[in-house]
Amino acid sequence: MARICTLSEAIEENVRDGDSIAMEGFTHLIPYAAGHEIIRQDRKELFLIRMTPDLIYDQLIGVGAARGMKFSWGGNPGVGSLHRFRDAVENQWPRPLEIEEHSHAAMANAYEAGAANLPFAMLRGYIGADLAKVNPNIKSITCPFTGEVLAAVPSIRPDVSIIHAQRADRKGNVLIEGISGVQKEAVLAAKRSIVTVEEIVDELNPPSPNAVVLPTWAVSSVVHVPGGAFPSYAHGYYPRSNAFYIAWDRIARDRDSFTAWIKEHVRGGKPEDFARHVGKRSAKAA
Amino acid sequence: MSIEFTPTEMMTIAAARALTNDDVCFVGIGAPSAACNVARLTHAPDITLIYESGTIGTKPDVLPLSIGDGELCDTALCTVSVPEMFRYWLQGGRITTGFLGGAQIDRFANLNTTVVGDYDKPNVRLPGGGGAPEIASNCGQIYITMALNKRGFVDHLDFITSMGHGEGGNHRARLGMKTKGPTRVITDLCIFEPDAVTRELTVVSIHPGVIRATIEENCGWPVLFAETVTETPAPTTVEISVLRDINARTKKAHEAA
């Protein structure tokens, strides 16, 4: 059974120094509030896992919380670079970052293999691509039936996975709607998991018998954090703040302005601050 | 009647024309996304657009800033998980056309979006491959669109993020690939297609008002021209107004939230 608790308690109980941690959400439902709480609790030596590191990991890398990162696309979508990520890789600031780089297909397969309790994933991938030359975790396997050579990568088994979702009921069953990315797989692949949600309701009432639902007994902690995915979005609740993603380029380009932003908005902030973003309903969601 | 247009508008419209109603197209973000949606709003209303976030048959009213904007899901026929997207739909061989952009390209249409310089000590760390390595190998064919300049069109790639025609000739077939790879590269000055035998990119069409010397000056390798080079038809008034309208709606939407 998931424990319904505060964000501070959930991070305290589930995220430890040195953990491998997957905070997923494919552009949609990125658990920003949880990322900020990890920074406030000063977690160290984390190994970050995420297909698209996005701003959430730019922030964790920039404060020096990460020793390494496994990823497949490290940009600010539609805007340009993740400057803190680039500074870490190009100049080792604020510390060196060990990287393990894959393709999206390999990461998606690796999460699914993790959820399926398999040691590795295979795919028809990386053909003629140089990543296979620089990442020793990309290997090959020969099909025992046809002889075809396929790419193989280790499954992803995080110590802890964190996602954001629309709703949970009071027992801690979770409903995810819209672009669901690899969140279900990330939770089922992990030893421990936290789900932050927009709302906790009496009855979950999934809109379809095929809805994406995580039963309470598959989740460690559920936390009510309205607005917790801002500046990404929560389908049906508030739109993506493309304006903030554009503004981040300027904030994160410079070490001092980044550090000042973290001090003011993260270290000086609290989970409840995210709720103010919920009012901005998109035309489609309203 | 002739209408004024920019090289970038010509590029997007020439790229859009490459697509047909029957295509099932895996759409990259940025220039490819603009081209695919102009195609859908002009001559190919029934085209199926797929974004790697899992949205199938999407019909966005404004261009997405990210690959997973809510607009894509709101207007899609259905939305599947990312593992399903890459396993069943892309690797499953259901996508006819992949539309990619890139930071750098070489004469065999290999793309680099990973690093400039040494991988372990890069001069410039780029975002990386994302979906591109498997889009490039698993889609029936690939279209690429990017502006022609010496920073992008280089003699030698430091890193091959996604393979086009590799070393040229039958390199793809030698690696067991059954898909066509890049069949057209649409730039702001001209259109390239790979030579039938060597697979080296060859200019087949030049945009109105552009001369060969300008193409040669902006490309990092000695440019090959096909025996017959045509002039790309100028944008029509419908094409240009559809493109400008969607760009205006997009700018307004992205600045709002």
Boltz contact constraints between the chains, C-beta under 6 A:
constraints:
  - contact:
      token1: [A, 26]
      token2: [B, 53]
      max_distance: 6.0
  - contact:
      token1: [A, 26]
      token2: [B, 68]
      max_distance: 6.0
  - contact:
      token1: [A, 26]
      token2: [B, 82]
      max_distance: 6.0
  - contact:
      token1: [A, 27]
      token2: [B, 53]
      max_distance: 6.0
  - contact:
      token1: [A, 27]
      token2: [B, 66]
      max_distance: 6.0
  - contact:
      token1: [A, 27]
      token2: [B, 68]
      max_distance: 6.0
  - contact:
      token1: [A, 28]
      token2: [B, 68]
      max_distance: 6.0
  - contact:
      token1: [A, 72]
      token2: [B, 130]
      max_distance: 6.0
  - contact:
      token1: [A, 73]
      token2: [B, 127]
      max_distance: 6.0
  - contact:
      token1: [A, 73]
      token2: [B, 128]
      max_distance: 6.0
  - contact:
      token1: [A, 73]
      token2: [B, 130]
      max_distance: 6.0
  - contact:
      token1: [A, 74]
      token2: [B, 127]
      max_distance: 6.0
  - contact:
      token1: [A, 74]
      token2: [B, 128]
      max_distance: 6.0
  - contact:
      token1: [A, 75]
      token2: [B, 127]
      max_distance: 6.0
  - contact:
      token1: [A, 77]
      token2: [B, 66]
      max_distance: 6.0
  - contact:
      token1: [A, 78]
      token2: [B, 29]
      max_distance: 6.0
  - contact:
      token1: [A, 78]
      token2: [B, 65]
      max_distance: 6.0
  - contact:
      token1: [A, 78]
      token2: [B, 66]
      max_distance: 6.0
  - contact:
      token1: [A, 86]
      token2: [B, 125]
      max_distance: 6.0
  - contact:
      token1: [A, 89]
      token2: [B, 125]
      max_distance: 6.0
  - contact:
      token1: [A, 90]
      token2: [B, 125]
      max_distance: 6.0
  - contact:
      token1: [A, 101]
      token2: [B, 128]
      max_distance: 6.0
  - contact:
      token1: [A, 103]
      token2: [B, 129]
      max_distance: 6.0
  - contact:
      token1: [A, 103]
      token2: [B, 133]
      max_distance: 6.0
  - contact:
      token1: [A, 103]
      token2: [B, 134]
      max_distance: 6.0
  - contact:
      token1: [A, 104]
      token2: [B, 130]
      max_distance: 6.0
  - contact:
      token1: [A, 104]
      token2: [B, 131]
      max_distance: 6.0
  - contact:
      token1: [A, 105]
      token2: [B, 86]
      max_distance: 6.0
  - contact:
      token1: [A, 105]
      token2: [B, 134]
      max_distance: 6.0
  - contact:
      token1: [A, 108]
      token2: [B, 82]
      max_distance: 6.0
  - contact:
      token1: [A, 108]
      token2: [B, 83]
      max_distance: 6.0
  - contact:
      token1: [A, 108]
      token2: [B, 86]
      max_distance: 6.0
  - contact:
      token1: [A, 112]
      token2: [B, 83]
      max_distance: 6.0
  - contact:
      token1: [A, 124]
      token2: [B, 91]
      max_distance: 6.0
  - contact:
      token1: [A, 125]
      token2: [B, 134]
      max_distance: 6.0
  - contact:
      token1: [A, 126]
      token2: [B, 133]
      max_distance: 6.0
  - contact:
      token1: [A, 127]
      token2: [B, 137]
      max_distance: 6.0
  - contact:
      token1: [A, 127]
      token2: [B, 175]
      max_distance: 6.0
  - contact:
      token1: [A, 127]
      token2: [B, 177]
      max_distance: 6.0
  - contact:
      token1: [A, 128]
      token2: [B, 163]
      max_distance: 6.0
  - contact:
      token1: [A, 128]
      token2: [B, 166]
      max_distance: 6.0
  - contact:
      token1: [A, 128]
      token2: [B, 175]
      max_distance: 6.0
  - contact:
      token1: [A, 129]
      token2: [B, 133]
      max_distance: 6.0
  - contact:
      token1: [A, 129]
      token2: [B, 163]
      max_distance: 6.0
  - contact:
      token1: [A, 130]
      token2: [B, 159]
      max_distance: 6.0
  - contact:
      token1: [A, 130]
      token2: [B, 160]
      max_distance: 6.0
  - contact:
      token1: [A, 134]
      token2: [B, 119]
      max_distance: 6.0
  - contact:
      token1: [A, 178]
      token2: [B, 73]
      max_distance: 6.0
  - contact:
      token1: [A, 179]
      token2: [B, 53]
      max_distance: 6.0
  - contact:
      token1: [A, 179]
      token2: [B, 54]
      max_distance: 6.0
  - contact:
      token1: [A, 179]
      token2: [B, 68]
      max_distance: 6.0
  - contact:
      token1: [A, 179]
      token2: [B, 73]
      max_distance: 6.0
  - contact:
      token1: [A, 179]
      token2: [B, 79]
      max_distance: 6.0
  - contact:
      token1: [A, 180]
      token2: [B, 81]
      max_distance: 6.0
  - contact:
      token1: [A, 181]
      token2: [B, 82]
      max_distance: 6.0
  - contact:
      token1: [A, 182]
      token2: [B, 82]
      max_distance: 6.0
  - contact:
      token1: [A, 233]
      token2: [B, 70]
      max_distance: 6.0
  - contact:
      token1: [A, 235]
      token2: [B, 70]
      max_distance: 6.0
  - contact:
      token1: [A, 239]
      token2: [B, 70]
      max_distance: 6.0
  - contact:
      token1: [A, 239]
      token2: [B, 257]
      max_distance: 6.0
  - contact:
      token1: [A, 240]
      token2: [B, 69]
      max_distance: 6.0
  - contact:
      token1: [A, 241]
      token2: [B, 257]
      max_distance: 6.0
  - contact:
      token1: [A, 242]
      token2: [B, 65]
      max_distance: 6.0
  - contact:
      token1: [A, 242]
      token2: [B, 254]
      max_distance: 6.0
  - contact:
      token1: [A, 242]
      token2: [B, 257]
      max_distance: 6.0
  - contact:
      token1: [A, 243]
      token2: [B, 257]
      max_distance: 6.0
  - contact:
      token1: [A, 284]
      token2: [B, 74]
      max_distance: 6.0
